[in-house]
Amino acid sequence: MAWALITGASSGIGEEFARQLAQQRYDLVLTARGTEQLERLAEKLREKHGVQVQVLTADLSNREGMAVVEQRLRSDEDPIDLLVNNAGFGTTAPFVGGELQPEQEMLDVLVTAVMRLTHAVLPRLVRRRHGGVIIVSSVAGWMPSGTYSAAKAWATTFAESLAGEVRRAGVRVMALCPGYTITGFHARASIDPNAVPRFMWLNSQAVVRSALRDFRAGRPVSTPSRSEEHTSELQSRQYLVCRLLLEKK
């Protein structure tokens, strides 16, 4: 059985990755800051799919938490075949005059942790010539909108660069760039969902299903949409609407 490690697995896209990978018979390592939520999800997945599920509590906004996950990724016992870098959060405060600490913590989770965890797992995957990494980025990376967009732009470029570097070794790296997705993310970031047209919202089940299909196909970037035939059209609409929202600020 293959093992997958998912960060930010307690809710939203991370939780959906856990559900769909368990359904595909992956054994799982679930990481997040909240142990109780992870344990509840782990028990459900064990009962429903008969897979092994390990819970690893870690805060990826600090180096100590990152080190815990890095150690698991380097372990020779039940080696990880697939890393899903999903953990993240956003802020809506203006950068100029705003507090620095939330900005730093966001960059630590979205950039530093992604880099360090990927660095921990890739050498083993390359030696085994198997497996891969999915980095959950965002269409926000294609728009100028503060440090969150800048971090997601880095994540997408990082994934595309690595995809070319490890392809010949039989390892896959992919950036998942969804648009607005129905999760708890926007509520936590104090973003009003009614400010975004309804047609732009995706559900996490469709996003993850599309992502896993694109990953198997070896695509370096996955941009899910309601209709696979209209991915570029939806992406263009998302860009235009988000630009309009930014201009209203």
QUICORWO-V843985 format. One line per field, one symbol per residue. ss: DSSP state (H for helix, E for strand, L for the rest). psi: psi as a letter, one per 40 degrees, with the letter a starting at -180 (. if undefined). burial: + if it has 24 or more other ideal C-beta (glycine too) atoms within 12 Angstrom, else -. A space follows every 10 residues. Layout:
ss=???
psi=???
burial=???
//
This chain:
ss=LLEEEEELLL LHHHHHHHHH HHHLLLEEEE EELLHHHHHH HHHHHHHHHL LLEEEEELLL LLHHHHHHHH HHHHLLLLLL LEEEELLLLL LLLLLLLLLH HHHHHHHHHH HHHHHHHHHH HHHHHHHHLL LEEEEELLHH HHLLLHHHHH HHHHHHHHHH HHHHHHHHHL LEEEEELLLL EELLHHHHLL LLHHHLLHHH LEEHHHHHHH HHHHHHLLLL EELLLLLHHH HHHHHHHHHH HHHHHHHHL
psi=hihhhhifee ibdddddddd dddefhiihh iadhdddddd ddddddddef ihhihhhihe eidddddddd dddehehgih dhhhgdiiii ieiidheiid dddddddddd cddddddddd dddddddefi aahhhhaied eeihgadddd dddddddddd dddddedeee ihhhhhgiah hgaeddddef hhdeehidee hiiddddddd ddddddefhd hhgiidhdef dddddddddd ddddddde.
burial=-+++++++++ ++++++++++ ++-+-+++++ ++++--++-- ++--+---+- +-++++++++ +---++-+++ -+++----++ ++++++++++ ++-------- -++-++++++ ++++++++++ ++-+++---- ++++++++++ +++-++++++ ++++++++++ -++--+---- ++++++++++ ++++++--+- +--------+ ++-+-+++++ ++-++---++ ++++++---- +--++--++- ++--+----
//
